[in-house]
Amino acid sequence: KSIVYTPSVMKFFLIALLATSASAFQLAPAPTARSSAVYSEVTEEVVEAPAFPTVNGWTADPKAFCLGLPGSLPPVGNFDPLGFTTDLSVPEIKRFREAEVTHGRVAMLASLGYLVGESFHPLFGGQITGPANTHLAQVEHVAPQFFFALAIAIGMAETTRALVGWVPPVQAMTTLAEREERGAFGALLRDGYYPGDIGFDPLGLKPSDPKEFAEMQTKELQNGRLAMLAAAGMCVQEQVDGKGIFEHFGF
């Protein structure tokens, strides 16, 4: 039986075709409140990068005592009765620690030099004698060429340390002027430089573990502080009475 396409049937097919085409072009539903909440939770979990680089397992913390640097031990703890580190910037505290570590190392060598140099002095034909305070002047008189070489060696060591850890003077002065920091006299340590770590470790004693490194750094600081007091005491004692250290004990 054939289908008769009357006007009513044609209208029905036309309406159905238009409805199908319209449904194919429907827009995607708008984000719901739940999807927006999930998105906000994801964005809140993003962790901001630290303001200061991490070096040897240490990241400068302006809120902590001495930026969180190692060196404090009980029962003294955070010892700064005169407030030298109060309200100082991160570069200034790093510069203070650099000075402390460097002077501590020199003092440890000096303390050993006082004790050994006055008891055992085979160099220069045994002509260097007496209290250690006078040894350098005697060396300059007996072997001026050695004294000159010593000065050159010290200058090279200090230049190397400056190149490794310090920002060039012109750049440092510009940076400090922009930060409105005064009192540093153009001295500014590099951001990625750890105070005292110039990379000199011929025996491979530097630990790779951050906790072990902090422990070794604390030991070095404590011995350096003791050596600074010891070297100063020996120097003053010899200046007062002109005697060697062991002479005070009858040796």
Solvent accessible surface area in square Angstrom, and as a share of the most:
residue,aa,sasa,rsa
1,K,248,1.05
2,S,96,0.62
3,I,127,0.65
4,V,108,0.62
5,Y,138,0.52
6,T,56,0.32
7,P,103,0.65
8,S,84,0.54
9,V,47,0.27
10,M,107,0.48
11,K,135,0.57
12,F,138,0.58
13,F,120,0.50
14,L,105,0.52
15,I,120,0.61
16,A,47,0.36
17,L,116,0.57
18,L,112,0.56
19,A,63,0.49
20,T,93,0.54
21,S,54,0.35
22,A,66,0.52
23,S,64,0.42
24,A,80,0.62
25,F,170,0.71
26,Q,144,0.64
27,L,168,0.84
28,A,89,0.69
29,P,127,0.80
30,A,81,0.62
31,P,113,0.71
32,T,87,0.51
33,A,88,0.69
34,R,192,0.70
35,S,52,0.34
36,S,63,0.40
37,A,50,0.39
38,V,72,0.42
39,Y,153,0.58
40,S,48,0.31
41,E,102,0.46
42,V,88,0.50
43,T,63,0.37
44,E,139,0.63
45,E,131,0.59
46,V,112,0.65
47,V,136,0.78
48,E,156,0.70
49,A,91,0.71
50,P,94,0.59
51,A,96,0.74
52,F,62,0.26
53,P,61,0.39
54,T,83,0.48
55,V,27,0.15
56,N,39,0.20
57,G,46,0.44
58,W,26,0.09
59,T,49,0.28
60,A,8,0.06
61,D,63,0.33
62,P,84,0.53
63,K,198,0.84
64,A,39,0.30
65,F,74,0.31
66,C,20,0.12
67,L,3,0.02
68,G,41,0.40
69,L,13,0.06
70,P,22,0.14
71,G,6,0.05
72,S,49,0.32
73,L,86,0.43
74,P,116,0.73
75,P,137,0.86
76,V,96,0.55
77,G,27,0.26
78,N,98,0.50
79,F,141,0.59
80,D,35,0.18
81,P,97,0.61
82,L,138,0.69
83,G,30,0.29
84,F,128,0.53
85,T,31,0.18
86,T,86,0.50
87,D,144,0.74
88,L,58,0.29
89,S,38,0.24
90,V,17,0.10
91,P,26,0.16
92,E,23,0.11
93,I,10,0.05
94,K,11,0.05
95,R,48,0.17
96,F,81,0.34
97,R,12,0.04
98,E,2,0.01
99,A,46,0.35
100,E,47,0.21
101,V,4,0.02
102,T,27,0.16
103,H,112,0.50
104,G,3,0.03
105,R,84,0.31
106,V,92,0.53
107,A,8,0.06
108,M,61,0.27
109,L,132,0.65
110,A,37,0.28
111,S,18,0.12
112,L,109,0.54
113,G,38,0.36
114,Y,26,0.10
115,L,69,0.34
116,V,72,0.41
117,G,20,0.19
118,E,31,0.14
119,S,73,0.47
120,F,135,0.56
121,H,63,0.28
122,P,81,0.51
123,L,116,0.58
124,F,56,0.23
125,G,74,0.71
126,G,31,0.30
127,Q,110,0.49
128,I,10,0.05
129,T,65,0.38
130,G,39,0.38
131,P,24,0.15
132,A,20,0.16
133,N,44,0.22
134,T,60,0.35
135,H,29,0.13
136,L,100,0.50
137,A,66,0.51
138,Q,46,0.20
139,V,15,0.08
140,E,88,0.39
141,H,158,0.70
142,V,52,0.30
143,A,7,0.05
144,P,77,0.48
145,Q,127,0.56
146,F,89,0.37
147,F,60,0.25
148,F,138,0.57
149,A,54,0.42
150,L,63,0.31
151,A,54,0.42
152,I,84,0.43
153,A,54,0.42
154,I,99,0.50
155,G,37,0.35
156,M,129,0.58
157,A,62,0.48
158,E,80,0.36
159,T,76,0.44
160,T,72,0.42
161,R,49,0.18
162,A,45,0.35
163,L,125,0.62
164,V,62,0.36
165,G,0,0.00
166,W,48,0.17
167,V,20,0.12
168,P,65,0.41
169,P,93,0.58
170,V,112,0.64
171,Q,104,0.46
172,A,0,0.00
173,M,104,0.46
174,T,71,0.41
175,T,31,0.18
176,L,11,0.05
177,A,72,0.56
178,E,131,0.59
179,R,105,0.38
180,E,150,0.67
181,E,45,0.20
182,R,229,0.84
183,G,44,0.43
184,A,4,0.03
185,F,192,0.80
186,G,16,0.16
187,A,26,0.20
188,L,11,0.05
189,L,6,0.03
190,R,91,0.33
191,D,99,0.51
192,G,51,0.49
193,Y,12,0.04
194,Y,5,0.02
195,P,1,0.01
196,G,5,0.05
197,D,40,0.21
198,I,55,0.28
199,G,64,0.62
200,F,161,0.67
201,D,55,0.28
202,P,101,0.63
203,L,141,0.70
204,G,59,0.56
205,L,114,0.57
206,K,86,0.37
207,P,24,0.15
208,S,117,0.76
209,D,59,0.31
210,P,66,0.42
211,K,167,0.71
212,E,99,0.44
213,F,23,0.09
214,A,37,0.29
215,E,100,0.45
216,M,85,0.38
217,Q,11,0.05
218,T,16,0.09
219,K,115,0.49
220,E,46,0.20
221,L,6,0.03
222,Q,59,0.26
223,N,79,0.41
224,G,2,0.02
225,R,71,0.26
226,L,121,0.60
227,A,9,0.07
228,M,60,0.27
229,L,136,0.67
230,A,39,0.30
231,A,14,0.11
232,A,57,0.44
233,G,41,0.39
234,M,26,0.11
235,C,52,0.31
236,V,91,0.52
237,Q,73,0.32
238,E,5,0.02
239,Q,132,0.59
240,V,115,0.66
241,D,57,0.30
242,G,47,0.45
243,K,99,0.42
244,G,4,0.03
245,I,19,0.10
246,F,73,0.30
247,E,91,0.41
248,H,73,0.33
249,F,141,0.59
250,G,71,0.68
251,F,175,0.73
